[in-house]
């Protein structure tokens, strides 16, 4: 599992799911994030579709997909075509599991952070993990978040910053400031 950790413990944990208006913001952030990651990695629409990923919010998560603290996590599932018994028909499906309470808690206690730019950062970050797993830059582990090395998390934060730095999105600077500690050792 790839967990996306908060830098500091949350002072306030919101205990609710995204409301309809916030879900529209999630959808908008997903479109922006997917486009940015596709462009950065120069993935065609065919390649992106082959990658087989899904984004879900907490309302649609199973108990093992919900975690306390991180803003999101990536969970890998293995699938196989029902009509093809050979192992060569197996495929991976990565699910980006957004953790509504942690995200909403942060935008509540950090008034300078707005939901759209925060979600764009979180989703770009998680989609970078998905691409890195698919391109074998980092191995997906079926263990706890402890398996995700600190070095890999810092690397993904730096890549996320590199993807988002040229983007003109109001409120993104405050989100960069919030996650700055994750880039310090990498000189960005």
DRENGUTOR-61673 format. One record per residue: residue in one letter; x, y, z of N, C-alpha, C in turn; residue number from 1. Coordinates in steps of 0.02 Angstrom, whole numbers, plus 50000, padded with zeros to 5 digits. Last residue first. Example, Ala and Ser with C-alpha at 12.3 -4.5 7.8 and 13.67 -1.06 7.14 Angstrom:
# residues 2
+----+-------+-------+-------+-------+-------+-------+-------+-------+-------+-----+
: aa :   n.u :   n.v :   n.w :  ca.u :  ca.v :  ca.w :   c.u :   c.v :   c.w :   i :
+----+-------+-------+-------+-------+-------+-------+-------+-------+-------+-----+
:  S : 50642 : 49888 : 50354 : 50684 : 49947 : 50357 : 50645 : 50002 : 50394 :   2 :
:  A : 50660 : 49716 : 50390 : 50615 : 49775 : 50390 : 50660 : 49835 : 50390 :   1 :
+----+-------+-------+-------+-------+-------+-------+-------+-------+-------+-----+
This chain:
# residues 188
+----+-------+-------+-------+-------+-------+-------+-------+-------+-------+-----+
: aa :   n.u :   n.v :   n.w :  ca.u :  ca.v :  ca.w :   c.u :   c.v :   c.w :   i :
+----+-------+-------+-------+-------+-------+-------+-------+-------+-------+-----+
:  X : 50722 : 51053 : 49828 : 50671 : 51089 : 49789 : 50630 : 51133 : 49834 : 188 :
:  X : 50818 : 50967 : 49888 : 50838 : 51030 : 49860 : 50786 : 51065 : 49817 : 187 :
:  X : 50785 : 50855 : 49956 : 50796 : 50846 : 49885 : 50810 : 50913 : 49850 : 186 :
:  X : 50755 : 50886 : 50085 : 50816 : 50847 : 50074 : 50832 : 50837 : 50000 : 185 :
:  X : 50629 : 50955 : 50064 : 50689 : 50989 : 50089 : 50753 : 50950 : 50072 : 184 :
:  X : 50507 : 50901 : 50032 : 50554 : 50913 : 49977 : 50622 : 50939 : 50001 : 183 :
:  X : 50431 : 50890 : 50145 : 50443 : 50828 : 50108 : 50494 : 50837 : 50052 : 182 :
:  X : 50412 : 51022 : 50185 : 50458 : 50980 : 50223 : 50476 : 50916 : 50185 : 181 :
:  X : 50307 : 51070 : 50102 : 50376 : 51089 : 50089 : 50426 : 51042 : 50124 : 180 :
:  X : 50171 : 51059 : 50110 : 50209 : 50998 : 50098 : 50284 : 51010 : 50089 : 179 :
:  X : 50131 : 51192 : 50130 : 50109 : 51141 : 50177 : 50152 : 51078 : 50171 : 178 :
:  X : 50181 : 51254 : 50015 : 50209 : 51271 : 50080 : 50192 : 51218 : 50132 : 177 :
:  X : 50095 : 51198 : 49920 : 50167 : 51184 : 49916 : 50200 : 51199 : 49983 : 176 :
:  X : 49977 : 51258 : 49965 : 49983 : 51185 : 49969 : 50057 : 51165 : 49964 : 175 :
:  X : 50006 : 51389 : 49933 : 49994 : 51372 : 50004 : 49999 : 51296 : 50014 : 174 :
:  X : 50013 : 51379 : 49794 : 50073 : 51398 : 49832 : 50065 : 51379 : 49906 : 173 :
:  X : 49882 : 51352 : 49754 : 49931 : 51299 : 49750 : 49994 : 51315 : 49791 : 172 :
:  X : 49793 : 51456 : 49749 : 49797 : 51420 : 49811 : 49850 : 51365 : 49811 : 171 :
:  X : 49753 : 51444 : 49578 : 49749 : 51484 : 49639 : 49750 : 51439 : 49701 : 170 :
:  X : 49864 : 51386 : 49467 : 49803 : 51366 : 49502 : 49803 : 51404 : 49569 : 169 :
:  X : 49961 : 51363 : 49343 : 49930 : 51422 : 49373 : 49863 : 51402 : 49403 : 168 :
:  X : 50100 : 51256 : 49348 : 50027 : 51262 : 49342 : 50002 : 51324 : 49378 : 167 :
:  X : 50234 : 51227 : 49369 : 50217 : 51273 : 49315 : 50141 : 51288 : 49308 : 166 :
:  X : 50223 : 51138 : 49485 : 50254 : 51205 : 49490 : 50236 : 51251 : 49432 : 165 :
:  X : 50173 : 51008 : 49462 : 50127 : 51062 : 49478 : 50157 : 51132 : 49478 : 164 :
:  X : 50284 : 50928 : 49432 : 50226 : 50927 : 49387 : 50182 : 50989 : 49398 : 163 :
:  X : 50366 : 50956 : 49542 : 50389 : 50969 : 49474 : 50332 : 50971 : 49424 : 162 :
:  X : 50286 : 50906 : 49647 : 50302 : 50978 : 49644 : 50323 : 50996 : 49573 : 161 :
:  X : 50291 : 50770 : 49613 : 50227 : 50805 : 49616 : 50238 : 50880 : 49610 : 160 :
:  X : 50428 : 50746 : 49629 : 50397 : 50739 : 49563 : 50330 : 50776 : 49560 : 159 :
:  X : 50434 : 50767 : 49768 : 50473 : 50809 : 49722 : 50446 : 50806 : 49651 : 158 :
:  X : 50351 : 50664 : 49813 : 50333 : 50734 : 49827 : 50371 : 50781 : 49781 : 157 :
:  X : 50426 : 50556 : 49768 : 50360 : 50568 : 49738 : 50336 : 50639 : 49753 : 156 :
:  X : 50539 : 50570 : 49850 : 50547 : 50571 : 49778 : 50480 : 50587 : 49744 : 155 :
:  X : 50480 : 50551 : 49976 : 50511 : 50615 : 49959 : 50518 : 50623 : 49884 : 154 :
:  X : 50441 : 50417 : 49961 : 50391 : 50468 : 49972 : 50419 : 50537 : 49955 : 153 :
:  X : 50568 : 50357 : 49946 : 50519 : 50354 : 49891 : 50465 : 50407 : 49900 : 152 :
:  X : 50623 : 50384 : 50072 : 50656 : 50410 : 50012 : 50607 : 50410 : 49952 : 151 :
:  X : 50540 : 50312 : 50155 : 50540 : 50384 : 50161 : 50571 : 50415 : 50098 : 150 :
:  X : 50458 : 50175 : 50075 : 50516 : 50207 : 50105 : 50508 : 50282 : 50106 : 149 :
:  X : 50329 : 50081 : 50119 : 50344 : 50137 : 50075 : 50401 : 50176 : 50107 : 148 :
:  X : 50312 : 49997 : 50223 : 50351 : 49972 : 50167 : 50368 : 50028 : 50117 : 147 :
:  X : 50226 : 50058 : 50308 : 50297 : 50059 : 50327 : 50341 : 50035 : 50270 : 146 :
:  X : 50099 : 50030 : 50266 : 50129 : 50091 : 50242 : 50203 : 50096 : 50260 : 145 :
:  X : 50110 : 49849 : 50249 : 50085 : 49912 : 50276 : 50121 : 49971 : 50246 : 144 :
:  X : 50118 : 49754 : 50095 : 50125 : 49762 : 50168 : 50098 : 49830 : 50189 : 143 :
:  X : 50133 : 49727 : 49964 : 50069 : 49710 : 49994 : 50072 : 49715 : 50071 : 142 :
:  X : 50213 : 49849 : 49863 : 50217 : 49799 : 49916 : 50147 : 49787 : 49945 : 141 :
:  X : 50275 : 49887 : 49706 : 50216 : 49889 : 49750 : 50224 : 49833 : 49801 : 140 :
:  X : 50429 : 49963 : 49672 : 50391 : 49901 : 49678 : 50332 : 49910 : 49726 : 139 :
:  X : 50461 : 50090 : 49556 : 50456 : 50071 : 49626 : 50410 : 50011 : 49631 : 138 :
:  X : 50467 : 50084 : 49423 : 50516 : 50128 : 49456 : 50517 : 50115 : 49531 : 137 :
:  X : 50376 : 50012 : 49343 : 50426 : 49975 : 49384 : 50482 : 50019 : 49411 : 136 :
:  X : 50271 : 50074 : 49290 : 50333 : 50077 : 49251 : 50392 : 50045 : 49289 : 135 :
:  X : 50177 : 50054 : 49390 : 50166 : 50024 : 49324 : 50229 : 50023 : 49281 : 134 :
:  X : 50232 : 50129 : 49495 : 50221 : 50056 : 49503 : 50216 : 50023 : 49434 : 133 :
:  X : 50230 : 50256 : 49436 : 50294 : 50226 : 49456 : 50288 : 50151 : 49468 : 132 :
:  X : 50092 : 50274 : 49420 : 50136 : 50270 : 49361 : 50202 : 50238 : 49379 : 131 :
:  X : 50055 : 50276 : 49557 : 50028 : 50226 : 49511 : 50073 : 50218 : 49450 : 130 :
:  X : 50126 : 50390 : 49604 : 50140 : 50323 : 49631 : 50116 : 50269 : 49583 : 129 :
:  X : 50059 : 50485 : 49526 : 50131 : 50474 : 49515 : 50151 : 50406 : 49544 : 128 :
:  X : 49935 : 50476 : 49587 : 49942 : 50452 : 49518 : 50015 : 50444 : 49499 : 127 :
:  X : 49967 : 50535 : 49711 : 49947 : 50465 : 49708 : 49952 : 50437 : 49638 : 126 :
:  X : 49999 : 50668 : 49668 : 50045 : 50628 : 49708 : 50029 : 50553 : 49702 : 125 :
:  X : 49880 : 50707 : 49608 : 49941 : 50702 : 49568 : 49991 : 50658 : 49604 : 124 :
:  X : 49798 : 50703 : 49725 : 49786 : 50658 : 49669 : 49846 : 50652 : 49623 : 123 :
:  X : 49856 : 50804 : 49806 : 49849 : 50736 : 49831 : 49841 : 50687 : 49773 : 122 :
:  X : 49845 : 50918 : 49719 : 49910 : 50894 : 49744 : 49906 : 50821 : 49765 : 121 :
:  X : 49706 : 50923 : 49704 : 49749 : 50915 : 49645 : 49817 : 50889 : 49666 : 120 :
:  X : 49666 : 50945 : 49837 : 49649 : 50882 : 49804 : 49691 : 50871 : 49742 : 119 :
:  X : 49718 : 51076 : 49851 : 49741 : 51022 : 49895 : 49727 : 50954 : 49864 : 118 :
:  X : 49648 : 51150 : 49756 : 49720 : 51140 : 49748 : 49748 : 51084 : 49792 : 117 :
:  X : 49511 : 51127 : 49813 : 49532 : 51108 : 49745 : 49608 : 51100 : 49739 : 116 :
:  X : 49511 : 51174 : 49953 : 49500 : 51104 : 49934 : 49526 : 51087 : 49865 : 115 :
:  X : 49643 : 51279 : 50016 : 49577 : 51269 : 49986 : 49572 : 51199 : 49957 : 114 :
:  X : 49723 : 51344 : 50154 : 49722 : 51288 : 50106 : 49651 : 51277 : 50082 : 113 :
:  X : 49709 : 51435 : 50252 : 49742 : 51458 : 50191 : 49741 : 51405 : 50136 : 112 :
:  X : 49655 : 51367 : 50362 : 49611 : 51410 : 50321 : 49643 : 51435 : 50257 : 111 :
:  X : 49668 : 51222 : 50421 : 49717 : 51263 : 50384 : 49678 : 51310 : 50338 : 110 :
:  X : 49560 : 51153 : 50468 : 49606 : 51183 : 50517 : 49660 : 51226 : 50486 : 109 :
:  X : 49496 : 51117 : 50347 : 49459 : 51150 : 50400 : 49506 : 51186 : 50448 : 108 :
:  X : 49586 : 51049 : 50271 : 49561 : 51113 : 50244 : 49520 : 51151 : 50295 : 107 :
:  X : 49604 : 50939 : 50361 : 49658 : 50985 : 50345 : 49633 : 51051 : 50318 : 106 :
:  X : 49479 : 50876 : 50362 : 49508 : 50902 : 50424 : 49563 : 50952 : 50411 : 105 :
:  X : 49466 : 50837 : 50230 : 49422 : 50889 : 50255 : 49447 : 50918 : 50321 : 104 :
:  X : 49568 : 50738 : 50230 : 49570 : 50794 : 50184 : 49527 : 50852 : 50211 : 103 :
:  X : 49523 : 50649 : 50330 : 49589 : 50681 : 50336 : 49594 : 50743 : 50291 : 102 :
:  X : 49393 : 50610 : 50280 : 49403 : 50644 : 50346 : 49470 : 50680 : 50353 : 101 :
:  X : 49422 : 50553 : 50147 : 49384 : 50615 : 50156 : 49397 : 50648 : 50224 : 100 :
:  X : 49543 : 50486 : 50072 : 49520 : 50482 : 50142 : 49486 : 50549 : 50159 :  99 :
:  X : 49540 : 50399 : 49920 : 49541 : 50463 : 49954 : 49511 : 50456 : 50024 :  98 :
:  X : 49626 : 50281 : 49849 : 49575 : 50284 : 49901 : 49582 : 50351 : 49938 :  97 :
:  X : 49651 : 50224 : 49695 : 49670 : 50281 : 49737 : 49612 : 50291 : 49785 :  96 :
:  X : 49687 : 50065 : 49646 : 49633 : 50108 : 49669 : 49663 : 50162 : 49714 :  95 :
:  X : 49742 : 49975 : 49508 : 49762 : 50017 : 49565 : 49704 : 50062 : 49583 :  94 :
:  X : 49746 : 49818 : 49447 : 49702 : 49876 : 49453 : 49724 : 49913 : 49516 :  93 :
:  X : 49832 : 49713 : 49334 : 49831 : 49749 : 49398 : 49782 : 49807 : 49393 :  92 :
:  X : 49788 : 49556 : 49260 : 49804 : 49627 : 49256 : 49800 : 49656 : 49326 :  91 :
:  X : 49801 : 49403 : 49168 : 49798 : 49440 : 49231 : 49816 : 49513 : 49219 :  90 :
:  X : 49819 : 49324 : 49060 : 49763 : 49371 : 49056 : 49756 : 49412 : 49120 :  89 :
:  X : 49916 : 49234 : 49087 : 49935 : 49291 : 49046 : 49879 : 49343 : 49040 :  88 :
:  X : 49860 : 49126 : 49151 : 49889 : 49180 : 49192 : 49907 : 49242 : 49152 :  87 :
:  X : 49708 : 49070 : 49075 : 49781 : 49075 : 49077 : 49804 : 49135 : 49118 :  86 :
:  X : 49570 : 49070 : 49061 : 49599 : 49040 : 49121 : 49675 : 49048 : 49127 :  85 :
:  X : 49458 : 49184 : 49015 : 49525 : 49164 : 48996 : 49561 : 49136 : 49058 :  84 :
:  X : 49338 : 49235 : 49059 : 49335 : 49184 : 49006 : 49404 : 49160 : 48983 :  83 :
:  X : 49372 : 49334 : 49152 : 49335 : 49274 : 49173 : 49337 : 49218 : 49121 :  82 :
:  X : 49531 : 49404 : 49168 : 49471 : 49398 : 49127 : 49437 : 49331 : 49142 :  81 :
:  X : 49581 : 49456 : 49328 : 49591 : 49410 : 49273 : 49526 : 49405 : 49234 :  80 :
:  X : 49670 : 49562 : 49441 : 49611 : 49538 : 49407 : 49630 : 49490 : 49352 :  79 :
:  X : 49726 : 49624 : 49595 : 49741 : 49583 : 49536 : 49676 : 49559 : 49507 :  78 :
:  X : 49749 : 49787 : 49661 : 49710 : 49727 : 49655 : 49732 : 49689 : 49593 :  77 :
:  X : 49824 : 49900 : 49773 : 49830 : 49862 : 49711 : 49787 : 49799 : 49715 :  76 :
:  X : 49792 : 50061 : 49830 : 49785 : 49989 : 49844 : 49785 : 49953 : 49777 :  75 :
:  X : 49857 : 50207 : 49892 : 49847 : 50168 : 49832 : 49844 : 50095 : 49852 :  74 :
:  X : 49779 : 50333 : 49993 : 49824 : 50277 : 49985 : 49808 : 50243 : 49918 :  73 :
:  X : 49770 : 50494 : 50071 : 49750 : 50445 : 50020 : 49798 : 50387 : 50024 :  72 :
:  X : 49806 : 50558 : 50184 : 49755 : 50590 : 50143 : 49729 : 50542 : 50090 :  71 :
:  X : 49830 : 50468 : 50340 : 49849 : 50487 : 50272 : 49789 : 50518 : 50234 :  70 :
:  X : 49736 : 50456 : 50462 : 49796 : 50496 : 50455 : 49812 : 50516 : 50384 :  69 :
:  X : 49674 : 50293 : 50449 : 49674 : 50355 : 50487 : 49740 : 50391 : 50475 :  68 :
:  X : 49598 : 50218 : 50305 : 49653 : 50224 : 50353 : 49647 : 50290 : 50389 :  67 :
:  X : 49511 : 50102 : 50207 : 49508 : 50162 : 50249 : 49565 : 50161 : 50299 :  66 :
:  X : 49520 : 49981 : 50150 : 49544 : 50038 : 50109 : 49542 : 50104 : 50148 :  65 :
:  X : 49462 : 49891 : 50234 : 49535 : 49888 : 50228 : 49564 : 49945 : 50185 :  64 :
:  X : 49324 : 49925 : 50218 : 49359 : 49939 : 50281 : 49435 : 49937 : 50274 :  63 :
:  X : 49303 : 50006 : 50057 : 49293 : 49950 : 50103 : 49334 : 49965 : 50166 :  62 :
:  X : 49234 : 50161 : 49999 : 49290 : 50118 : 50017 : 49269 : 50061 : 50063 :  61 :
:  X : 49141 : 50256 : 49968 : 49141 : 50195 : 49928 : 49198 : 50147 : 49945 :  60 :
:  X : 49168 : 50362 : 50053 : 49101 : 50332 : 50055 : 49099 : 50264 : 50020 :  59 :
:  X : 49297 : 50406 : 50018 : 49287 : 50364 : 50077 : 49219 : 50330 : 50080 :  58 :
:  X : 49314 : 50389 : 49838 : 49312 : 50428 : 49900 : 49291 : 50382 : 49957 :  57 :
:  X : 49425 : 50328 : 49712 : 49365 : 50322 : 49753 : 49371 : 50365 : 49815 :  56 :
:  X : 49484 : 50300 : 49553 : 49487 : 50346 : 49609 : 49421 : 50340 : 49647 :  55 :
:  X : 49578 : 50175 : 49470 : 49514 : 50203 : 49488 : 49526 : 50250 : 49547 :  54 :
:  X : 49667 : 50106 : 49330 : 49663 : 50134 : 49396 : 49594 : 50163 : 49407 :  53 :
:  X : 49740 : 50046 : 49206 : 49687 : 50021 : 49249 : 49691 : 50047 : 49321 :  52 :
:  X : 49827 : 50064 : 49101 : 49854 : 50066 : 49168 : 49804 : 50043 : 49220 :  51 :
:  X : 49758 : 50074 : 48986 : 49787 : 50009 : 49001 : 49812 : 50006 : 49073 :  50 :
:  X : 49730 : 50209 : 48987 : 49675 : 50162 : 48998 : 49702 : 50093 : 49016 :  49 :
:  X : 49857 : 50257 : 48959 : 49826 : 50274 : 49022 : 49769 : 50226 : 49038 :  48 :
:  X : 49878 : 50210 : 48829 : 49922 : 50187 : 48882 : 49889 : 50199 : 48950 :  47 :
:  X : 49775 : 50281 : 48763 : 49776 : 50208 : 48763 : 49820 : 50180 : 48818 :  46 :
:  X : 49814 : 50412 : 48779 : 49752 : 50390 : 48812 : 49749 : 50314 : 48813 :  45 :
:  X : 49992 : 50411 : 48815 : 49935 : 50418 : 48770 : 49873 : 50395 : 48807 :  44 :
:  X : 50099 : 50501 : 48920 : 50059 : 50440 : 48911 : 50002 : 50455 : 48863 :  43 :
:  X : 50199 : 50588 : 48969 : 50188 : 50579 : 48897 : 50152 : 50513 : 48881 :  42 :
:  X : 50211 : 50623 : 49098 : 50240 : 50559 : 49080 : 50231 : 50542 : 49006 :  41 :
:  X : 50144 : 50748 : 49088 : 50212 : 50743 : 49116 : 50247 : 50678 : 49094 :  40 :
:  X : 50017 : 50712 : 49037 : 50063 : 50756 : 48999 : 50135 : 50749 : 49023 :  39 :
:  X : 49967 : 50631 : 49141 : 49972 : 50605 : 49072 : 50023 : 50646 : 49033 :  38 :
:  X : 49968 : 50725 : 49244 : 50012 : 50666 : 49249 : 50020 : 50635 : 49181 :  37 :
:  X : 49874 : 50819 : 49195 : 49942 : 50840 : 49211 : 49990 : 50780 : 49214 :  36 :
:  X : 49758 : 50739 : 49181 : 49787 : 50773 : 49124 : 49860 : 50792 : 49136 :  35 :
:  X : 49737 : 50700 : 49315 : 49749 : 50649 : 49263 : 49782 : 50681 : 49202 :  34 :
:  X : 49713 : 50827 : 49373 : 49770 : 50786 : 49394 : 49788 : 50734 : 49341 :  33 :
:  X : 49594 : 50871 : 49311 : 49655 : 50911 : 49308 : 49716 : 50867 : 49321 :  32 :
:  X : 49508 : 50766 : 49349 : 49519 : 50782 : 49278 : 49584 : 50821 : 49270 :  31 :
:  X : 49514 : 50776 : 49489 : 49535 : 50714 : 49456 : 49550 : 50728 : 49382 :  30 :
:  X : 49460 : 50902 : 49514 : 49530 : 50890 : 49531 : 49556 : 50827 : 49496 :  29 :
:  X : 49327 : 50876 : 49474 : 49367 : 50926 : 49438 : 49442 : 50915 : 49451 :  28 :
:  X : 49293 : 50780 : 49572 : 49291 : 50764 : 49500 : 49333 : 50812 : 49459 :  27 :
:  X : 49306 : 50859 : 49688 : 49347 : 50798 : 49679 : 49350 : 50780 : 49605 :  26 :
:  X : 49205 : 50951 : 49663 : 49275 : 50975 : 49666 : 49323 : 50916 : 49658 :  25 :
:  X : 49097 : 50867 : 49674 : 49109 : 50901 : 49610 : 49181 : 50926 : 49607 :  24 :
:  X : 49110 : 50837 : 49809 : 49121 : 50783 : 49760 : 49131 : 50812 : 49690 :  23 :
:  X : 49072 : 50959 : 49864 : 49142 : 50937 : 49871 : 49159 : 50881 : 49822 :  22 :
:  X : 48936 : 50953 : 49834 : 48977 : 51007 : 49807 : 49051 : 50988 : 49809 :  21 :
:  X : 48896 : 50837 : 49910 : 48890 : 50840 : 49836 : 48932 : 50894 : 49804 :  20 :
:  X : 49028 : 50807 : 50034 : 48959 : 50822 : 50015 : 48955 : 50829 : 49939 :  19 :
:  X : 49133 : 50677 : 50090 : 49125 : 50735 : 50047 : 49051 : 50745 : 50032 :  18 :
:  X : 49088 : 50619 : 50256 : 49110 : 50609 : 50188 : 49103 : 50675 : 50150 :  17 :
:  X : 49155 : 50649 : 50421 : 49101 : 50647 : 50372 : 49132 : 50635 : 50303 :  16 :
:  X : 49229 : 50699 : 50537 : 49201 : 50631 : 50532 : 49141 : 50631 : 50485 :  15 :
:  X : 49384 : 50776 : 50542 : 49314 : 50782 : 50521 : 49288 : 50712 : 50511 :  14 :
:  X : 49491 : 50803 : 50670 : 49473 : 50752 : 50620 : 49399 : 50760 : 50605 :  13 :
:  X : 49607 : 50919 : 50712 : 49536 : 50907 : 50707 : 49524 : 50856 : 50653 :  12 :
:  X : 49742 : 50904 : 50707 : 49713 : 50930 : 50769 : 49638 : 50915 : 50770 :  11 :
:  X : 49837 : 50773 : 50642 : 49780 : 50818 : 50632 : 49753 : 50840 : 50700 :  10 :
:  X : 50014 : 50774 : 50651 : 49950 : 50745 : 50671 : 49894 : 50797 : 50663 :   9 :
:  X : 50098 : 50825 : 50501 : 50088 : 50831 : 50573 : 50022 : 50798 : 50590 :   8 :
:  X : 50096 : 50781 : 50371 : 50159 : 50799 : 50401 : 50154 : 50804 : 50476 :   7 :
:  X : 50009 : 50634 : 50322 : 50006 : 50703 : 50345 : 50074 : 50719 : 50376 :   6 :
:  X : 50053 : 50523 : 50188 : 50051 : 50542 : 50257 : 50044 : 50616 : 50268 :   5 :
:  X : 49988 : 50407 : 50092 : 50008 : 50476 : 50085 : 49999 : 50508 : 50153 :   4 :
:  X : 50038 : 50242 : 50060 : 50000 : 50289 : 50099 : 50030 : 50358 : 50093 :   3 :
:  X : 50024 : 50110 : 49962 : 50059 : 50174 : 49963 : 50015 : 50221 : 50003 :   2 :
:  X : 50041 : 49941 : 50000 : 50000 : 50000 : 50000 : 50043 : 50062 : 50000 :   1 :
+----+-------+-------+-------+-------+-------+-------+-------+-------+-------+-----+
